[in-house]
Amino acid sequence: MSLCSSPNILDDATHEMLDKEVHEGVGPQFRNKPLEQRGMPDYIFLLRFIVEFSNGTLDPKYFDFRVARALIASQPQLVTMLDAAWSSGSYRDIRNLGQHDPFLGPSANPFSVRNTSTTWAVDYGRVYTSAYYGKAVDGFCEYLEHNNKMFTYGPHGGPPKYYAKLCSIVQSSGTGKSRLLVELHRKGIVVLYMCLRPSHDKTALPPRDDVPADILTPYWGIDTVDYGTRCCAFFAATFMMVREWLSTSRSLEDALRQWNISMRNLLSPIRQDFFAALKAQYETCYREINTSVRKDAVAETDDESSNLTLFGEQVKVPMEKDNYLMEHEAAARMPGQQLMINAYQDLVNLLDNLFGVLEPHKAKFVIALDEAHPLNVTSSGGYRLLTILSRVISKYSAADRSSNHSVWVVFASTTLKVADFAAPQAYYDSAKVFADGQLPYPPYCALGWDQLADPLEGIAATDVARADHIIGYGRAMWKSIQEVYDVEEMMGIAISKLFGTSANKDLPLVIWSQRCCLEVTLGHHEAIRFVESGVASYLRICIATTDDRNCIFTTYLSESFLSCAAASLLHTDRNLDTFLKTLEGKILNGMVDVGKSGELASRLLWLLAKDLYVRRAPLVGSVVRAEDRQPWQSELIDCQLISVIDYFRFVFGKNFWEVAGEKVPGTGKKAKEVFNNAFVNFSHWVRMDGHISASKNDVDHDQLDGNEWTLRHWHRTSAVQCCYNQPLVDKMIPIYFKDNDENPLPDNHLRKDLSCMSQIFISDKAQRSSNEADLQNIARTHDSINCNSPQPWIAILVDLGMSDSVVRFTFPVGQSDRESPIEGGPCLRIYAAAINVDTFPFLSRSERLPLTLQNIISWEENPPTGKIAQFLQEQVKYGSTSTGRNMRWEGWAKTHN
């Protein structure tokens, strides 16, 4: 059909306001892009903004990258309309399509060219039935077994402390939560997988399971008692149905085989039949419960409330009377509770017969509730669904506490709130001690990393910028959907996941955190919101949480493809200066830690120099097409090899090699000859927690050779921020020496690559006095480094805190000048002082960058909290160093006077 514009359905003022929002969202650089440079990712990007700012006239499902792409691909005339709107700056004609057009309107049917169910079937087959790599399933089975022991016996044989046989998997998008749940069947577990994603999310994988989602996620017109009744009926029906399906099996092997054949394929018609039968059984249970006496009905509003709902009426309970609340909670009976418990007992009796008594704590039956974040929504009745649902689970769990039946409910989501399922807590706020039987399990976060990465010998060092190699690092999502998207589309997905929506005020911190190891001060009032939203919405990784869920440890791990997407966002529409200004503000208010020796300023300096070097001329895109036209063999611009000679000329000035080494004639010429075939390729920083080389006193058989350590960072285009107590150096950037053998034999390129590796070691200094003498002390053969190789290397010391510009280097040019072998020579030693355009001419390419770096260094010397506050903070850290500020307790009297 044709996409015909309808008369205006919004007034002119509204159209103008929405056009302005679209303009600000896409930015001037995007709007000014020439017609011949526009491609599918650009049209998708524009359409998503138009949909976002359409006042509901366009179906919000087209904000989804995949749905937008399918629509544009199926409607060529839409591209013409987008081009016209792009040029005119008015998007009203596209908004007006939503009035009658079944493709874009809010009540649209699935588009005809690429039907949603077909898309699911194709993508599901590629993503969820491909080979599974990694040990996440094994780790999660260990987690469930440990949880079951703790629920039955309590820690160290003490009283049981845990609330119910329910736990959670929390991790950011694309890390394999859903796939883990689907793969549990391989461990001999009966798994009932259910996806509860919102009803408006029609295109994402895995698809929504309407029957359980409709039962468990009603938002309107359901009070706490009614919702508790629904939950009891749901679990009773589930236990009955699973028992019925398994009871026909003659053995455990037969039961698992029949169940898996029917249920592990999420698009299986047999599985749909199961849910249809489950719905009928649920309705029967619900009717049975509603005809029974409900005088013992009880439910509670959210755990943060002091109101207890008894028989549908709220009773005010003083918060200090925790025992009162606990006694009523323990004694309360919910409508349908006994029916549910009876069905549960019948099921576990059958499971005992099937599984036997061996491995009693091994998980036997798991109800997996994926995309569980809708359960955290507050209903129209003012309660959280998750609060009531977890309470229902605790009822049948408590009835089985003396046994060890390993039957579990698992919530999986990107939001940390699903781990906070509001068990009633009998503790005083000042004590933060949970009563026995009320502690929730910490969420499971260990889903693995780099499962689909190429082995070290799988690709030559000269080819590591290839997109098909880079997407293997990090979360499995990138590689698993490689066949579904081309490189530009995948980059668009990564950008959209980092970008979120136009309301994302944390985008600058997201970008800096992902690429520069930004450290957020956990005590800051904005920190918790930032890290939680980062995991839920912006691909931040959850490392762990404490048992009481008060502390959350999150970070951005090394993920090269995502770093390229972040770089693309950073250098679009003059975002660099804006993001630097935001970073300054967060440093000033104490949210971001800058370090104490210039490490943050130095990371920004070297990485942005690399970014600006590859963008010294306007880029057509972030992907360089391969000559053979195979899209996934294209190279990513931020991972490509760049010459060390050219990089330093860009960083220190075009005459660096001719002038900076002039103290000894011929030094510059000789250094250029030696490093003529040396290259760097880093796209992001990673942080170390230990020394580069472990102490000789540490027995660590897993210690890597220095060349392999360097080569592995080269393969994933990472540079290294050393730990705070690393001797001599603070940073390492890998160098690769390219030789003339462009086509080594497949079986020896790894050996050759290892011999071609070297390093740039950098020492950061933030004092106002010179530390140039320390440059000569940097040796890569030091016990804490041990990175000797036959290739030349570079040592750099930068006095960031000095005001007078200095740039000079030394390099051995004659036999007598060669460094001794013990120092790992020959070494190019560069000394630079002061952050300004005289020392680093490339800083002139950004209005904000020189000032930001200077401010970061000044804040290290004089933090925003003030000198007295800093003194007081140092005074309480007695013994942390051997300096007077941490050792002299007489300091207070001297300062006070």
C-alpha positions in Angstrom: 0.0 0.0 0.0 1.1 3.6 -0.3 1.9 5.8 2.6 -0.4 8.7 2.1 -0.3 11.8 4.3 -3.6 12.8 6.0 -4.8 16.2 7.1 -3.1 17.6 10.1 -4.1 15.7 13.3 -2.1 18.1 15.5 -2.2 21.9 15.4 0.7 23.9 13.9 2.1 25.0 17.2 2.4 21.4 18.4 4.0 20.3 15.1 6.6 23.2 15.5 7.3 22.2 19.1 7.8 18.5 18.2 9.9 19.5 15.2 12.2 21.4 17.5 12.5 18.4 19.8 13.5 16.2 16.8 16.0 18.8 15.7 17.6 18.9 19.1 17.6 15.1 19.4 19.3 14.3 16.1 21.7 17.3 16.2 23.0 19.6 13.5 25.7 17.3 12.2 23.2 14.7 11.5 20.7 17.1 9.9 23.4 18.5 7.6 24.5 15.1 6.3 24.6 15.0 2.5 22.0 12.9 0.7 24.6 10.6 -0.9 26.0 9.7 2.5 22.7 8.7 4.1 22.0 5.0 4.7 19.6 2.7 6.5 21.0 3.4 10.0 20.4 7.1 9.4 16.8 6.6 8.4 16.2 4.3 11.3 17.7 6.9 13.7 15.6 9.7 12.3 12.3 7.6 12.3 12.9 6.7 15.9 13.1 10.3 17.0 10.0 11.2 14.9 8.1 8.4 16.7 9.3 9.5 20.1 8.1 13.1 19.4 4.8 12.4 17.8 2.4 12.9 20.7 1.1 9.4 20.3 0.1 9.7 16.7 2.7 7.0 15.7 2.9 3.6 17.2 5.6 3.5 19.9 6.7 0.1 18.7 8.5 1.8 15.8 10.9 3.2 18.3 12.4 -0.3 18.4 15.4 -0.5 16.1 14.4 -3.8 14.5 10.8 -2.8 13.8 11.8 0.5 12.4 14.3 -1.2 10.1 11.7 -3.7 8.9 9.2 -1.0 8.1 11.6 1.2 6.1 12.9 -1.9 4.2 9.3 -2.8 3.3 8.2 0.7 2.4 10.6 2.3 0.0 8.4 5.4 -0.4 8.9 6.1 3.3 12.6 6.7 2.6 11.6 9.4 0.1 9.3 11.0 2.7 12.1 10.8 5.3 14.5 12.5 2.8 12.0 15.3 2.2 11.4 15.8 5.9 15.1 15.7 6.5 15.7 18.4 4.0 12.8 20.6 5.0 13.1 20.2 8.8 9.4 19.5 9.1 8.2 16.1 10.1 4.4 16.7 10.2 3.7 14.6 7.1 5.1 11.6 8.7 3.3 12.2 12.0 0.1 12.5 10.0 0.6 9.0 8.6 -0.6 7.7 12.0 -4.2 8.9 11.6 -5.4 6.2 9.2 -2.3 4.3 8.1 -2.2 0.7 9.5 1.6 0.7 9.2 2.3 3.6 11.5 -0.8 4.2 13.5 -1.1 3.3 17.2 -3.6 0.6 16.5 -1.5 -0.9 13.7 -1.6 -4.6 12.8 1.8 -6.3 12.3 3.4 -5.1 9.1 2.7 -7.4 6.2 6.1 -7.7 4.5 8.0 -9.0 7.5 5.5 -10.5 9.9 6.4 -10.4 13.6 6.0 -14.1 14.1 8.2 -14.8 11.1 10.8 -12.4 12.5 10.7 -14.2 15.8 11.0 -17.6 14.2 14.1 -16.6 12.1 15.8 -14.7 14.9 14.9 -17.2 17.6 16.4 -20.0 15.5 19.7 -18.0 15.1 20.0 -16.7 18.7 18.5 -19.4 20.9 19.3 -22.6 19.2 22.9 -22.0 18.3 25.7 -23.6 20.2 25.9 -22.4 23.8 29.3 -21.4 25.2 30.5 -20.7 28.7 30.0 -21.9 32.3 27.2 -19.6 33.3 24.6 -22.5 33.5 27.0 -24.5 35.7 27.6 -21.5 38.0 23.9 -20.9 38.3 23.2 -24.5 39.2 25.9 -24.2 42.0 24.1 -21.1 43.1 20.7 -22.8 43.3 22.2 -25.8 45.2 23.9 -23.5 47.7 20.6 -21.5 48.2 18.7 -24.7 48.8 21.1 -25.8 51.5 20.9 -22.3 53.1 17.1 -22.3 53.0 16.9 -25.8 54.6 19.6 -25.6 57.3 20.7 -22.0 57.5 24.3 -20.8 57.3 26.8 -22.8 59.4 24.0 -25.0 60.6 22.2 -22.1 62.3 18.5 -21.2 62.0 17.2 -20.7 58.5 17.4 -17.0 57.5 16.0 -16.9 54.0 12.5 -15.9 53.1 11.4 -18.1 50.2 12.7 -20.4 47.5 12.9 -17.5 45.1 16.0 -15.7 43.7 16.9 -13.5 40.9 19.3 -13.1 37.9 20.2 -9.4 37.4 22.4 -8.2 34.6 22.3 -5.7 31.8 20.9 -6.3 28.3 22.5 -8.9 26.0 24.5 -10.8 28.7 22.6 -14.1 28.3 20.0 -14.1 31.1 17.3 -15.6 29.0 19.6 -18.1 27.3 20.8 -19.3 30.7 17.3 -20.0 31.8 16.5 -21.8 28.5 19.7 -23.9 28.8 19.0 -25.1 32.4 17.3 -28.2 30.9 20.8 -29.5 29.9 21.5 -30.0 33.6 18.6 -32.4 34.1 16.3 -29.8 35.5 12.6 -29.4 34.6 12.3 -25.8 33.5 9.1 -23.9 32.9 10.2 -20.7 31.2 7.8 -17.7 31.1 8.5 -14.3 29.6 6.6 -11.4 31.3 7.7 -8.6 29.1 5.1 -5.7 28.7 2.3 -6.3 26.3 3.3 -3.4 24.1 6.7 -5.0 23.4 5.7 -7.1 20.5 9.0 -7.6 18.7 11.7 -8.4 21.2 13.1 -11.8 21.9 12.1 -14.0 23.7 8.5 -13.3 22.9 5.9 -12.6 25.6 4.0 -15.5 27.1 0.6 -13.9 27.3 -1.1 -16.4 29.7 1.3 -16.1 32.7 2.0 -12.4 31.9 -1.7 -11.5 31.8 -2.3 -13.3 35.1 0.7 -11.9 37.0 0.9 -8.4 35.7 -2.5 -6.7 36.1 -2.1 -3.1 36.9 -5.6 -1.8 37.4 -8.6 -2.7 39.5 -7.0 -5.4 41.6 -6.5 -5.0 45.3 -4.0 -6.9 47.4 -6.3 -9.7 48.4 -7.5 -10.2 44.8 -3.9 -10.2 43.5 -2.8 -12.7 46.2 -5.7 -14.9 45.1 -4.6 -14.8 41.5 -1.0 -15.7 42.5 -2.2 -18.6 44.6 -4.4 -19.9 41.8 -1.6 -19.5 39.3 0.9 -21.5 41.3 -1.6 -24.1 42.2 -2.5 -24.5 38.5 1.1 -24.6 37.5 2.0 -27.3 40.0 -1.1 -29.3 38.9 -0.3 -29.0 35.2 3.4 -29.9 35.6 2.6 -32.9 37.7 0.0 -34.0 35.2 2.6 -33.8 32.3 5.3 -35.5 34.2 3.2 -38.3 35.8 2.9 -40.1 32.4 6.6 -40.7 32.3 8.1 -44.0 33.3 11.5 -42.7 34.3 13.4 -39.5 35.0 15.1 -39.8 31.6 11.8 -40.2 29.9 10.2 -37.3 31.9 13.1 -34.9 31.0 13.1 -36.0 27.4 9.4 -35.5 26.9 9.3 -32.2 28.8 12.3 -30.8 26.9 10.9 -31.8 23.5 7.7 -30.0 24.4 8.9 -26.9 26.3 12.4 -25.9 25.4 11.5 -24.4 22.1 9.8 -21.2 23.1 7.8 -21.1 19.8 6.7 -24.7 19.9 2.9 -25.3 19.3 3.0 -27.9 22.1 4.2 -25.2 24.5 1.4 -22.9 23.5 -1.0 -25.8 24.1 0.4 -26.2 27.6 -0.2 -22.5 28.4 -3.8 -22.8 27.0 -4.4 -25.7 29.4 -2.7 -23.8 32.2 -5.1 -20.9 31.7 -8.1 -23.2 31.9 -6.7 -24.8 35.1 -6.0 -21.4 36.5 -9.5 -20.3 35.9 -10.8 -23.4 37.7 -8.6 -22.8 40.7 -9.5 -19.2 40.8 -13.2 -20.0 40.8 -12.7 -22.6 43.5 -10.9 -20.1 45.7 -13.4 -17.4 45.3 -16.2 -19.7 46.4 -14.4 -20.5 49.7 -14.5 -18.5 52.8 -12.1 -15.5 52.7 -12.2 -14.5 56.3 -8.4 -15.3 56.7 -7.5 -13.3 53.6 -4.4 -11.2 54.2 -2.1 -9.1 52.2 0.2 -6.3 52.9 1.0 -3.1 51.0 4.6 -2.4 50.1 7.3 -3.3 52.7 8.1 0.4 53.2 4.6 1.0 54.5 3.6 0.7 58.2 0.0 -0.4 57.2 -1.0 -4.1 57.4 -4.0 -5.1 55.3 -6.2 -7.6 57.2 -9.4 -8.9 55.6 -9.2 -6.0 53.1 -8.9 -3.3 55.7 -5.7 -1.4 56.6 -4.6 -1.4 60.2 -2.0 1.1 61.3 1.0 -0.6 62.9 3.7 1.4 64.8 7.0 0.9 63.0 8.8 0.1 66.2 6.5 -2.8 66.9 8.3 -5.2 64.4 7.3 -8.3 66.4 3.6 -7.4 66.1 4.0 -7.2 62.3 5.9 -10.5 62.1 3.5 -12.4 64.2 0.5 -11.4 62.1 2.5 -12.0 58.9 3.4 -15.5 60.0 -0.1 -16.4 61.1 -1.9 -14.8 58.1 -3.4 -17.1 55.6 -4.1 -16.1 52.0 -7.1 -17.1 49.9 -6.1 -20.3 48.1 -3.1 -20.9 50.2 -4.0 -24.4 51.2 -5.0 -25.4 47.6 -1.6 -24.1 46.4 0.3 -26.0 49.2 -1.5 -29.2 48.5 -0.7 -29.0 44.8 2.9 -28.2 45.6 3.1 -31.3 47.9 1.7 -33.5 45.2 4.3 -32.2 42.7 7.3 -32.6 45.0 6.2 -36.2 45.9 6.2 -37.0 42.2 9.6 -35.3 41.8 11.0 -37.4 44.7 9.8 -40.6 42.9 11.5 -39.4 39.6 14.7 -37.9 41.0 15.3 -40.2 43.9 17.3 -39.3 47.0 20.7 -38.7 45.5 21.9 -35.1 45.3 18.9 -33.8 47.4 19.8 -30.1 46.9 20.3 -30.3 43.2 17.6 -28.1 41.5 14.8 -30.3 40.2 12.1 -27.8 39.0 12.6 -24.2 38.2 9.8 -21.7 37.3 11.7 -19.0 35.3 10.0 -15.6 35.2 12.0 -13.7 32.6 11.7 -9.9 31.9 10.4 -9.7 35.4 10.6 -5.9 35.7 6.8 -5.4 35.2 6.4 -7.1 38.6 8.1 -4.1 40.2 5.4 -1.7 39.0 3.1 -0.2 41.6 -0.4 -1.1 40.8 -3.5 1.1 40.9 -4.0 -0.2 44.4 -0.8 1.3 45.6 1.1 -2.0 46.1 4.0 -3.6 44.3 3.1 -6.8 42.5 6.4 -8.3 43.4 5.7 -7.8 47.1 2.5 -9.9 47.0 3.9 -12.5 44.6 7.0 -13.2 46.7 4.8 -13.5 49.8 2.7 -16.2 48.0 5.9 -18.1 47.1 7.0 -17.9 50.8 3.8 -19.6 51.9 4.4 -22.9 50.1 8.2 -22.5 50.7 7.6 -22.2 54.5 5.4 -25.3 54.5 8.4 -27.2 53.0 11.2 -25.7 55.0 12.0 -28.9 56.9 12.3 -30.8 53.7 15.0 -30.1 51.0 12.9 -30.1 47.9 14.8 -28.0 45.4 11.9 -26.2 43.6 12.7 -22.6 42.7 11.2 -19.5 41.3 13.8 -17.4 39.4 13.2 -13.7 38.4 15.4 -12.4 35.6 15.6 -8.8 34.7 17.9 -5.9 33.9 16.7 -3.9 36.9 18.1 -4.5 40.3 14.7 -3.9 41.9 13.7 -7.4 41.1 16.2 -8.5 43.7 14.3 -6.4 46.2 11.1 -8.4 46.6 10.1 -6.9 49.9 10.3 -9.7 52.4 8.8 -8.4 55.6 11.8 -7.2 57.6 11.9 -7.5 61.4 14.8 -5.2 62.2 15.3 -1.8 63.6 16.6 0.7 61.0 19.6 1.5 63.1 20.7 -2.1 63.3 19.9 -3.3 59.7 19.8 -6.9 61.0 17.3 -9.2 59.3 15.2 -11.6 61.5 15.4 -15.3 60.9 13.5 -16.4 57.8 13.3 -13.0 56.2 16.6 -12.6 54.3 16.3 -12.5 50.5 19.1 -14.1 48.4 21.6 -11.8 46.7 21.0 -11.8 42.9 23.0 -14.0 40.6 25.2 -11.8 38.3 27.9 -14.1 36.9 26.8 -14.7 33.3 30.3 -14.8 31.8 32.2 -12.6 29.4 34.0 -13.1 26.1 32.2 -16.5 25.5 32.3 -15.9 21.7 35.7 -14.2 21.4 38.2 -15.5 18.9 41.0 -17.5 20.4 44.4 -15.7 20.5 45.6 -17.8 17.6 42.4 -17.3 15.7 43.3 -14.0 13.9 46.5 -12.2 13.0 47.4 -9.1 15.0 47.2 -7.0 11.8 43.5 -7.9 11.4 42.1 -7.2 14.9 40.2 -4.1 13.8 37.8 -6.3 11.8 34.2 -6.0 12.9 33.6 -9.8 13.0 36.6 -10.1 15.5 35.7 -7.1 17.7 32.1 -8.1 18.3 33.3 -11.3 19.9 34.5 -9.5 23.0 32.2 -8.7 25.9 28.6 -9.8 26.0 27.5 -12.7 23.8 24.7 -10.6 22.2 26.8 -9.0 19.5 28.1 -12.2 18.0 24.9 -14.1 18.4 22.9 -11.7 16.2 25.7 -11.2 13.7 23.7 -13.0 11.0 20.6 -10.8 11.6 22.2 -7.4 11.1 25.0 -5.8 9.1 27.8 -3.8 10.7 26.2 -0.4 10.5 22.9 -1.7 11.8 24.7 -3.4 14.7 26.5 -0.2 15.5 23.2 1.6 15.5 21.8 -0.9 18.0 24.8 -0.3 20.3 24.5 3.4 20.0 20.7 3.3 20.7 21.3 1.2 23.8 23.9 3.6 25.2 21.9 6.6 24.1 18.6 5.5 25.6 16.1 8.3 25.0 16.5 12.1 24.7 15.7 12.3 28.4 18.9 10.5 29.3 20.8 13.1 31.4 23.4 10.5 32.3 24.7 10.0 28.7 28.0 11.9 29.2 28.8 9.8 32.3 27.8 6.6 30.5 30.2 7.4 27.7 33.1 8.4 29.9 32.6 5.4 32.2 32.5 2.9 29.3 35.7 4.2 27.7 37.8 5.7 30.5 37.2 3.6 33.7 35.3 6.5 35.4 35.0 5.9 39.1 31.8 6.9 40.7 31.9 7.9 44.4 29.4 5.4 46.0 28.7 7.7 48.9 27.4 10.4 46.6 23.6 10.9 46.6 23.3 10.4 42.8 25.5 7.3 42.7 22.9 4.6 43.5 20.5 6.0 40.9 23.2 6.2 38.3 24.5 2.7 38.8 21.0 1.1 38.9 19.8 2.9 35.8 23.1 2.1 34.1 22.5 -1.7 34.6 18.9 -1.4 33.7 19.1 0.8 30.6 22.7 1.6 29.5 24.6 -1.8 29.5 26.5 -1.3 32.7 27.5 -4.6 34.3 26.5 -5.7 37.8 29.4 -7.4 39.5 27.8 -8.2 42.9 25.5 -7.0 45.6 25.7 -7.4 49.4 23.2 -9.7 51.1 21.2 -6.8 52.4 21.3 -5.2 48.9 22.5 -1.9 50.4 25.7 -2.0 48.4 25.9 -2.6 44.6 29.1 -3.1 42.7 28.9 -2.2 39.0 31.2 -1.2 36.2 31.7 -1.1 32.5 34.0 -4.0 31.5 36.2 -4.1 28.5 33.9 -4.3 25.5 35.6 -3.1 22.3 32.5 -2.9 20.1 30.6 -0.9 22.6 33.6 1.4 23.0 33.4 2.2 19.3 29.7 3.0 19.6 30.5 5.3 22.6 33.3 7.0 20.6 30.8 7.6 17.7 28.3 9.2 20.2 31.1 11.3 21.8 32.3 12.9 18.6 28.9 13.6 17.1 27.2 17.1 17.0 29.9 18.7 19.2 29.1 16.4 22.0 32.7 16.3 23.1 32.7 19.8 24.6 29.2 19.3 26.1 30.2 16.0 27.7 33.4 17.4 29.1 31.5 20.2 30.7 29.1 17.7 32.3 32.1 15.7 33.5 33.5 18.8 35.2 30.2 19.4 37.0 30.1 15.8 38.3 33.7 16.1 39.5 32.9 19.4 41.2 29.9 18.0 43.1 32.0 15.0 44.2 30.2 12.3 42.2 33.3 11.4 40.2 36.7 10.5 41.7 39.6 12.1 39.8 42.5 10.2 41.6 45.6 11.7 43.1 48.3 11.6 40.5 46.6 12.8 37.3 45.4 9.3 36.2 41.9 10.5 35.0 43.3 13.5 33.2 46.0 11.3 31.6 43.4 8.7 30.4 41.4 11.5 28.8 44.5 13.0 27.3 45.8 10.0 25.5 42.5 8.5 24.4 41.0 11.7 23.1 44.3 12.3 21.2 43.7 9.0 19.5 40.0 9.8 18.8 40.8 13.2 17.4 43.6 11.8 15.3 41.4 9.3 13.4 38.8 12.1 13.1 41.3 14.8 11.9 39.4 14.7 8.6 35.6 14.3 8.4 34.5 10.7 8.6 31.8 9.2 6.4 31.1 6.7 9.2 32.6 4.6 12.0 33.1 1.6 9.7 35.7 1.3 6.9 34.3 -1.1 4.2 36.5 -4.0 3.3 37.8 -4.1 -0.3 36.2 -7.5 -0.9 32.8 -6.1 0.1 32.1 -8.6 2.9 30.5 -6.4 5.5 31.7 -8.1 8.6 35.3 -8.0 7.4 35.1 -4.2 7.5 37.3 -2.4 10.0 36.1 -0.2 12.8 37.7 3.2 12.6 38.5 3.4 16.4 40.2 0.0 16.3 42.4 0.5 13.3 46.2 0.5 13.4 47.7 4.0 13.5 51.3 4.8 13.1 53.2 5.7 16.3 55.2 8.2 14.3 52.1 10.0 13.1 50.3 9.7 16.5 53.1 11.4 18.4 53.4 14.1 15.6 49.7 14.7 16.2 50.0 14.7 20.0 53.2 16.8 20.4 53.2 18.8 17.2 54.2 18.3 13.6 57.9 19.0 14.3 58.2 16.7 17.3 60.6 14.2 15.7 62.8 16.9 14.3 62.9 19.3 17.3 62.2 17.5 20.6 65.3 15.3 20.3 67.7 17.9 18.9 70.0 17.9 22.0 71.9 15.0 20.4 72.2 15.3 16.6 70.5 12.5 14.7 68.3 11.4 17.7 65.0 12.2 16.0 66.0 10.6 12.7 67.2 7.5 14.4 64.0 7.2 16.5 61.8 7.6 13.5 63.7 4.9 11.7 63.3 2.5 14.6 59.6 3.2 15.2 58.7 3.6 11.5 56.7 0.3 11.5 55.3 0.6 15.0 51.5 1.0 15.5 48.9 1.5 18.3 45.2 0.7 18.2 43.6 1.3 21.6 39.9 2.3 21.8 39.3 2.2 25.6 41.0 1.8 29.0 40.8 -1.1 31.4 41.8 -0.9 35.0 44.2 -3.3 36.9 43.8 -4.4 40.6 47.3 -5.9 40.9 50.8 -5.5 39.6 51.5 -6.2 36.0 53.7 -9.0 37.1 53.0 -10.9 40.4 55.6 -10.9 43.1 58.1 -13.8 43.1 56.7 -14.6 46.5 53.2 -15.1 45.1 52.7 -18.6 43.7 50.6 -17.9 40.7 50.9 -20.5 37.9 48.5 -18.4 35.8 50.8 -15.5 35.4 51.1 -14.5 31.7 54.3 -13.8 29.9 54.7 -10.1 29.2 54.4 -10.5 25.5 51.2 -12.5 25.7 49.7 -10.0 28.2 50.5 -7.2 25.8 49.2 -9.1 22.7 45.9 -9.9 24.5 45.3 -6.2 25.1 46.2 -5.5 21.5 43.6 -8.0 20.3 40.8 -6.3 22.1 42.2 -2.8 21.5 42.5 -1.9 25.2 45.0 0.2 27.0 45.8 -0.3 30.7 45.4 1.8 33.8 47.7 0.3 36.3 46.8 -0.2 40.0 47.5 2.6 42.4 50.6 1.0 43.9 52.2 -0.2 40.7 55.9 0.8 40.9 57.4 3.1 38.2 54.5 3.4 35.8 50.8 4.2 35.7 49.7 3.2 32.2 50.5 0.8 29.3 49.6 1.2 25.7 50.4 -1.8 23.4 52.6 -1.3 20.4 52.8 -3.7 17.5 55.8 -3.8 15.1 54.6 -4.7 11.7 57.1 -6.5 9.5 57.3 -7.1 5.8 55.8 -10.6 6.0 52.1 -9.7 5.3 51.0 -13.3 4.8 52.5 -15.6 7.4 51.6 -19.2 7.5 48.4 -19.9 9.6 50.3 -22.0 12.1 53.0 -19.5 12.9 51.4 -16.1 13.0 50.8 -16.3 16.7 54.5 -16.9 17.3 55.4 -14.0 15.0 52.8 -11.7 16.7 54.2 -12.4 20.2 57.7 -11.5 19.0 56.3 -8.2 17.5 54.8 -6.8 20.7 56.1 -3.9 22.7 54.7 -1.2 25.0 54.4 2.5 25.8 54.7 2.9 29.5 53.5 6.2 31.0 54.1 7.7 34.4 51.7 10.4 35.5 52.8 13.2 37.9 50.5 16.0 39.1 52.8 18.0 41.3 53.9 21.5 40.5 57.6 20.6 40.6 59.5 18.7 37.9 59.9 14.9 38.1 61.9 14.5 35.0 64.7 12.7 36.7 62.3 9.8 37.4 62.0 9.2 33.7 65.4 7.4 33.6 64.2 5.0 36.4 61.4 3.5 34.3 62.4 0.0 33.4 60.1 -2.6 32.0 62.3 -5.4 33.4 61.4 -4.4 36.9 60.0 -7.4 38.9 56.6 -5.8 39.1 56.5 -5.4 35.2 58.6 -8.1 33.5 57.7 -7.1 29.9 61.0 -7.4 28.2 60.9 -8.1 24.5 63.3 -7.9 21.5 61.4 -4.8 20.2 62.1 -1.2 21.1 59.8 0.4 23.6 58.7 3.9 24.9 58.7 5.4 28.3 56.8 8.7 28.9 56.7 10.9 32.0 54.2 13.7 32.0 54.3 16.5 34.7 50.7 17.4 34.4 50.7 20.0 37.2 53.5 22.2 35.9 52.7 25.5 34.1 55.8 25.8 31.8 55.6 23.8 28.6 58.4 21.3 28.0 58.7 18.5 25.4 61.9 16.6 24.8 63.0 13.0 24.3 66.2 10.9 24.3 67.0 7.8 22.3 70.3 5.9 22.0 71.9 6.6 18.6 75.4 5.1 19.0 76.8 1.9 20.3 78.0 3.7 23.5 74.5 5.2 24.1 72.7 1.9 24.0 70.9 1.0 27.2 72.0 -2.0 29.1 70.0 -5.2 28.4 68.8 -5.3 32.0 66.7 -2.2 31.2 65.0 -3.8 28.3 66.3 -1.3 25.7 66.4 0.4 23.3 64.0 2.9 24.8 62.6 6.2 23.5 62.2 8.3 26.6 59.8 11.3 26.3 59.4 14.0 28.9 56.4 16.4 28.7 55.3 19.1 31.1 52.1 21.2 31.4 48.7 20.7 29.9 48.4 23.4 27.3 48.4 23.7 23.5 52.2 24.3 23.5 52.9 20.9 24.9 49.9 19.2 23.3 48.9 21.1 20.1 46.0 18.7 19.4 44.2 20.2 22.4 43.3 23.2 20.2 40.8 21.0 18.4 38.4 21.3 21.3 37.4 24.5 23.1 36.7 22.7 26.3 39.4 20.0 26.5 42.4 22.0 27.7 40.4 23.7 30.4 38.8 20.4 31.6 42.1 18.7 31.9 43.7 21.7 33.8 40.7 21.8 36.1 40.9 18.1 36.9 44.6 18.5 37.9 43.8 21.5 40.0 41.0 19.7 41.7 43.4 16.9 42.6 45.5 19.4 44.4 42.7 21.3 45.9 39.6 19.1 45.9 36.1 20.8 45.9 35.5 19.7 49.5 38.2 22.2 50.7 41.6 21.9 52.3 40.4 21.6 55.9 37.9 18.9 55.0 40.6 17.0 53.2 42.9 17.4 56.1 40.3 16.0 58.5 39.7 13.0 56.1 43.4 12.2 56.0 43.7 12.5 59.8 41.2 9.7 60.4 43.2 7.4 58.1 45.9 6.8 60.7 48.6 4.4 59.5 47.4 4.3 55.9 50.7 5.9 54.8 54.0 6.8 56.5 53.5 10.5 55.9 52.8 13.1 58.5 49.2 13.7 57.3 48.3 10.1 58.3 50.7 9.7 61.2 50.9 12.9 63.3 47.9 13.1 65.5 49.2 16.5 66.8 48.2 18.0 63.5 44.7 19.1 64.7 46.1 21.4 67.3 48.5 23.0 64.8 45.7 23.6 62.3 43.3 24.9 64.9 45.8 27.5 66.1 
